[in-house]
Structures are given as C-alpha cells and as structure tokens.
Amino acid sequence: MADCKRYFIFYCILVLLCVLPILSFAQVVSATASDSSGRSCFFKEIPYSELAVPVGLITYGILARESPFLKNVDEDIRDKLSKGSVRKIKLDDFSRFAGTAGIFVLDAVGIPAKHNLRQRIFTAAVSNIIMTSTVRIMKSTIPVWRPDSSANNSFPSGHAAAAFVGAELLWQEYRQESIWYGIAGYAVAAGTGYLRVYNNKHWFSDIAMGAGVGILSTKIAYWLLPLVDNRLQDRGKNYVVLPSYNGKQFCLNASINF
C-alpha cells in the first residue's frame, strides 16, 4: 500500500510539472484580453465530474502494481488473449493515431468540428505533449517487465495512451454532430489496447493506466483552451489542407496564413 501511495503522489507531481508551465503561459497570454476576475473563475468552471473515468482508470493501474489479485487478473487476461497466438497483428502501431488524425481529416472533408483549426492544433498538441511526457517519465522510473520479457518499460502503455487521446479529441470535437464519432474513436482506442495485450506487449493494467493518462491529458488541454482562446480565434485567416499519396504512404499537406 505504501508503494501505491508513492506511485499516486508521483503521478500527481508529474502531471503538475507538465501542466503548470502551460498554465502559467496561458495566463500570461490571456492577460492581454481577459480581466483577473475571469481568470479567477477558471478552476470553478472545470467540470470535475469528468474526472471520474480517467481517475478510476489511473487508480486501477496504480493499485495493480501492488495488488496480488489484480496481478493475477493481468496474467489471466494475458493467458486468454495471447496464449497460443503465433501471428502478431501490427495494426495497433497505426490505429493509435486514428483519433487525432480524424479531427483534422473529418473537418477537411466537410464535416465541421466544434473548434477551428488553430484551436484543434492547440488541444491536439497540448494533450499529446502532456501524455507523451507523462508516459515516458513513468516508463523510465517505474520498471515493469513486458509480458514477453522484451523490456522492463511496460507501464503504462504508450500506444493505449495515444489512442485514448485521439478518442477523447474526437468526442470533444464531434459529439455535437453525432455521438457515434466519439463512440467509434473509443472503439478504435479499445481495439488498440486489445491488440497490445493480444500481441503480448502489455498487461491489462498497463492499458488501463495508459487510457486514463490519455483521457485526462486531453481533458486538461480543453480546460486550458479558454485561457488562450483569444489568441487562437480564427480571424479570417486562410488555410488549406490537401491529402497526397506518393505510392507508398498517405500524407496531409497543410498551408496556413497567419
């Protein structure tokens, strides 16, 4: 239990180290166009009820590091999904980016997102920066062997974290159009997590922790968005996004006039 508390405190400090520099920068930027009373209401306007799912997933991941019962659950799930699987499915290396790409591709093909291009670039960038920083630091400081014993950086799953960042981005941008966009994003993210276990690269608790980190990182990015929104508003600036194919891979080329 002492180790669980240590992991939880470590995670909280890690998130603060990632968020505070961004928050400080955002407050400086917003000072040019917002009064102090507006900024003081920032934390009051955060929908803390949305923390239930990511915090629950993160708590599960932390408890699984020390709980014999949850470790057995990890092993049982691994045995049922990956035992005897000879052929590995590498789709998870690509599906983790589907949600993040989707918020730009869908808007480019005529399905309007909730926020403009600059706002989406901000939320996608900030959420991925927080997620990537958190995952990399945790991997390097909390050694957990992968199920296939290939490395001791299993916790948490970076693939799952990236996939759930994309899923939450889709949910935030397209739930006003149809909830099915968000549901599809979460289905792809869950499938990515499933494949990580099937391919014997992660434990279930790694997936749960990665999912919690990914969702929370994206929510933090959207909570920060109003603080810099005055600098991100699209004031009639032009942009063009064009897909291309070079015979081997698909690409998106963007041209933005600031």
C-alpha positions, 0 to 999 in steps of 0.5 A: 500500500505504501508503494501505491501511495508513492506511485499516486503522489508521483503521478500527481507531481508529474502531471503538475510539472507538465501542466503548470508551465502551460498554465502559467503561459496561458495566463500570461497570454490571456492577460492581454484580453481577459480581466483577473476576475475571469481568470479567477473563475477558471478552476470553478468552471472545470467540470470535475465530474469528468474526472471520474473515468480517467481517475478510476482508470489511473487508480486501477493501474496504480493499485495493480502494481501492488495488488496480488489479485489484480496481478493475477487478473493481468496474467489471466487476461494475458493467458486468454488473449495471447496464449497460443497466438503465433501471428502478431497483428501490427495494426495497433502501431497505426490505429493509435493515431486514428483519433487525432488524425480524424479531427483534422481529416473529418473537418477537411472533408466537410464535416465541421468540428466544434473548434477551428483549426488553430484551436484543434492544433492547440488541444491536439498538441497540448494533450499529446505533449502532456501524455507523451511526457507523462508516459515516458517519465513513468516508463523510465522510473517505474520498471515493469517487465513486458509480458514477453520479457522484451523490456522492463518499460511496460507501464503504462502503455504508450500506444493505449495512451495515444489512442485514448487521446485521439478518442477523447479529441474526437468526442470533444470535437464531434459529439455535437454532430453525432455521438457515434464519432466519439463512440467509434474513436473509443472503439478504435482506442479499445481495439488498440489496447486489445491488440497490445495485450493480444500481441503480448506487449502489455498487461491489462493494467498497463492499458488501463493506466495508459487510457486514463493518462490519455483521457485526462491529458486531453481533458486538461488541454480543453480546460486550458483552451479558454485561457488562450482562446483569444489568441487562437480565434480564427480571424479570417485567416486562410488555410488549406489542407490537401491529402497526397499519396506518393505510392507508398504512404498517405500524407496531409499537406497543410498551408496556413496564413497567419 
